C-alpha cells in the first residue's frame, strides 16, 4: 500500500475507532464493508486495512463467513480489563508520585479544574456524554500519570484506557444517580498532590471498580430482560 493509500486507511481507522469507543457503533453490530466504502468514497483495500488495525486492537472481530463485527462487551471481559487497568494505573501513579515535579502538580490542578468546569451531558440528552467532557476526562487521567517516566507502562495504560471507554460510555445511563464522579476525581487528585501513594492507589482502584460494578449490574439486568 503506497503512502497516500496508507494515509486514507489511517484516517478511516481513526474515524471508526472513535465511533466504536464512543459506542456510536454498538457492540455486536455487523460492519458492512461496502457501506463503509461508499461512505468514505474509498477502495475496498483501504477499508480492510482500517478494519485489520481495529481487529488487532480488539475493537473489531473478524469471523469466517460472517465478516467483521464490533467486538461484544461482557461482564467477564470487563472484569479482566478492570483488573488489568487497576494494576497498571496503580503502578503508573506510584512512579508519577516518585518522579513528579511542580509542573506535574500544576498539570493535575489545571486538568482537574478544566474537567470540573466542563458539562458532563446535555440537559436534553442526559444519557450521552459530551465530547468536550470525554476529552477533559482523558486529559485529567493522563495528567495524573504523565510523570511516570516508563514509556511501556504509559503505552499499555493508554490502550487499556481506550478499551475501558466503551464500557464507561455504556455506564452513563446507569451511573448518574449512584455516584459523585467529580468528588471522586478531586479526592484522587488531592491524594497524588499530597504524595500519598497508598491512598491514591486505593482511590483509583475504588474509582475504576465502581464503574465496573455499575456496568456489570446493568449488563446483568439487560440479560435478564431479553
N, C-alpha and C positions, 0 to 999 in steps of 0.2 A: 504494500500500500504506500503510495507516494505521500509527500508531506502535506499537500492540500487535502487529500483524502483522509489522512490521519487527523488533521485539524477538524474536519467536518464530523468524523466519527467521535472525536473527543467532545465536541460541542453537544452532540446528541446524547452522549453518555452523561455529561454534566446535567443536562436538562431532565433526562429521565431519572437520574439519581435523585435530584432534588424533589421530583414529583413522588417518587417511591418513599423517600424518607418522610415527606410531609403527608403521606397517606392520601395524596390525590389519586395515586394509583393504588388501589386497595389490595391488601394481602390476599393471595389466592386468585387474583384476577388474571385472565388469559391475555397475553400480549399478541396482538395481531401485527405481524411484521409488515404486511402490505399497507395497512393503515398508517403505520409509522413512516413508511417510505413516502406515502402521499403527503402526510402531514409536514414532514421536513423537506420534501422535494429532493430526496437523495436516492442513491442506489441501494440495492439490497445488501451489498457488501458493507456499506457504512453503518447500516442499522445492525447487522450481525456483529460487527466489530464492537459497537457500543454495548450490545447485549452480552457479548462474551466477557467484557470487562465487569459488567454488573454481576454476572454469574460468578466470576472469580471472587467478588466481594461478598457473595452470599445474599445479595439483594434480589436476584433473579434465579429461578430454577429452570433448567433445561431437561426435558424428558423426551425420550424417543417416541416418535409418532404423535406427540402432543404439543411439541414446540416449547415456547417459553411462557412461564407464568411468574407473577410477582411472588416471591417467597412467602409462604404462610407464616403466621405467628402462632405461638403455642405457649402454654404455661411452662412446659419443660424447657423450651429454648430460652424463655425469659429468665427462668431460674439460673440456668447456666451462664447466660450473658450477664446477669446482675452480679453473680458471684465473681466472675472474671473482672468485671468493671470495678467492683468494690476493692478487690485486691490491688489492681493496678493504680486506681486513684489514690489509695492509701499510701502506696509506695511513692508515687509522684509527690504527694503532699509532704511526706516526710523529708524527701530530698529538697523540695522547694523551701521548706522552713529552714533547713540547714544552710541552703545556699542563697536565699533571697536577701536582697538589699533594700534600700529605701525606694528605689524605682519600682521594685516588685510590690512593695507595700502600697505605694501610690497607685499603681495599676489596679490593685484589688479594690481600693477605695473608689476609684473612678468608675470601674466596671460595675460595682455594686450600686453606685448612685444612678448610673445610666439605666440599669435594669429596674431599679425601684421607680424610676420616673417614666417607664415605658408600659403602656397598657397591655394587659395580658390577652384579652379578647375584645371584640366589638360588642356593644350592647345588643345589637340586633343579630349577632352570631356568637352566642356565648360558648358554643362547643368547638369553635375554630380558632386556633392560635394565630395571632397576628405575626407576620413575618418579621416585623421590627423587634418583637419580643423574642422570637426564636433566635435572631441574630444576637441580641443583647445577652440573652441567657447563655448562648455558646461562648461569647466573649468573656462573660463572668467566670464560667468554669475553667476556661483557658487561662485567665489571669491568675487563678489560684495556683496553677502548677507550672506556669511558664518558666519559673526559675529552677525547675527540676534539674536541668542540665544533662539528662540522659535522653538522647535523641530516639533511641529504640523504644524506651518506655513511653515517650510522648507520642510516637507514631502509633504504637499499639493502643494507647489511650484514645487517640483521635478516632481510630477505627471502631473501637467499642462504643464511643460516644455516638457516632453516627448510626450504628446499629440500634442503639437504645432510643434514638429519636423517634423511630416508627412507633415503638411501644408508648413513648411519652405522649405522642400525638393522640394515640388511642385512649389515653387516660384522661384527657381533658374533660369529657362529659361526666366522668366519674369522680374527679378529684376535688372540684371546687369547694364542695361543702364539707370535705373531710380533712382539709389541711390548710395551713397558712404558709404557703411557699415562700413568701417574702421574708417572713421571720426565720424560716429555716436557712435561707441564703445569708441573712445577716449574722446568724449565730455561727455559721461555718466561717464566714469572713473574719469575724471577731476572734475566733479561736486561732486562725492562722496568723493574724496580726499580733496576737498575744504570744505567738511561738509555742503554743500548747499542742504539741504533736498528737498526743494521745486523745485529747478532746476533739481535735479537728478530724482525726481518723474515725473516731466514734460517731461524730455528727454526719460525716459524709456517708458512712455506712447506713445510718438510720435514714438519711435523706433518700438514698438510692433504693433502699429496701422498701421504704414506704410506698414509693411509686410502683415498684414491682408488685407489692401486695395488693394495691388498689386495682391494678390491671388484671392480676391473676383472679381476683374476685369477680371482676367484670367479665372475664373470659368464661369463668365457670357458669355465671348466670346466663350468658349468651348461649352456652352449650345446652343448658337445661331447658331453654325456651325454644330450641329448634328441634 
